[in-house]
Each structure stands twice: as C-alpha cells, then as structure tokens.
Amino acid sequence: MSQSTTEKTRCRWCGTDPLYMEYHDKEWGREVHDDETLFEFLVLESAQAGLSWITILRRREGYRKAFANFDVQKVAKFDQNDVDRLLQDVGIIRNKLKVASTIRNAQLFIEIQKEFGSFDKYLYGFMPNGKSINNSNNKDHTLPARTDISDAIAKDMKMRGFKFFGTTIRYAHMQATGMINDHAYTCSFK
C-alpha cells in the first residue's frame, strides 16, 4: 500500500497523541528569540525533570495560570503565600523544590537579562557563530540526550544558581526553542 502524497511524516517520538503532534508540528525545533517564550519553556522544561514531556504539555495551561502567564517579572516576586497557593494547585506538578526553584530561576533569569541585554543573547552566546544548529538535513543524525553545548550552558546556569536545569533538560530546552533543530531527516515539519 503506497503512502498518500498528502500524508505528512512526523518524527517518531511524537506518536499519535494530538497534543504531542500539535506541539511537534507547530513548536518543536522552531527558532524562538523572545525572552517570554524562552522563560515559558524554562519553567516547563524544569518542571519536567523526572517526568515525561507529555505530562507537562497536558498541564501547560495550568502552568500558564499558576505562573502569571509566564511573566518573569511577576514570578520573580512570588512570596511564601504564592508558594503555598501553588502547592495546592492541581493544574501543576506540586513539588515544593520545583515550585521554589521556578521562583528563584525567574530571579536569575532577570539577572541574566540585565547582564546580557536578554536571555536570548546569553543563550546564543554559547552557539557556534551565535546561530542555531539544524540537524534535520543530516540523514545519519541521531538524537542525543546532551551535547558539549548543553553541557557548557548547564554548567554556567548551575554556577549562577539555576536548579532543575541540568544538561539533559538544557538540551531539551534547546530543542523546544529551536536552538537545535532535531527533526528527523524524513520529517515533513522540519
């Protein structure tokens, strides 16, 4: 049986879950340079630590509501009352350490914005020639869990005090925000 010419091929990892497919088709691997979106994915990716990405995608709107529409300035000012509220919020992962780290990471995010002009400039300072990497045109490319670049960024972020943001999560953040395009060679959405 031949494949229809209108049928599109996706990367295998997204499976058949409609939410996963929409994320794959419209966001994953698409280059993003605005700090608001970079902060959103920082919150979501750090929440993912130890969990599946689909678990976080299903709670994305809960995170949006719980964390002030991903407004980094507001999140950075959250206090103990906000922590208590968040730990009761069934729309997010109610992990005390992750909630506390999200607030602290927001504060550190702002410090980086002040130092570099934007979080985007900070991140792309680690990239070769300040540009994203497109692996989707390489037939033989396999998806790594980390790279030397994600190691370097994660190390620097850890030194600055970021939590729940090691090299594997850093690499996933790079994929989510298009710093790395890891769509499969055969993917129609690359």
Salt bridges, closest charged atoms under 4 A:
ASP17 OD2 - ARG58 NH2 2.75
GLU22 OE2 - LYS26 NZ 3.71
ASP25 OD2 - ARG10 NH2 2.64
ASP25 OD1 - HIS24 ND1 2.78
GLU27 OE2 - ARG60 NH1 2.69
GLU31 OE2 - HIS33 NE2 2.67
GLU40 OE2 - ARG60 NE 2.85
GLU40 OE2 - ARG64 NH2 3.30
GLU61 OE2 - ARG64 NE 3.19
ASP82 OD1 - ARG85 NH2 3.26
GLU115 OE1 - ARG160 NH1 2.87
ASP120 OD1 - HIS33 ND1 2.83
ASP148 OD1 - ARG146 NH2 3.33
ASP151 OD2 - ARG146 NH2 2.51
ASP156 OD2 - ARG160 NE 2.67
ASP182 OD1 - HIS141 NE2 2.72
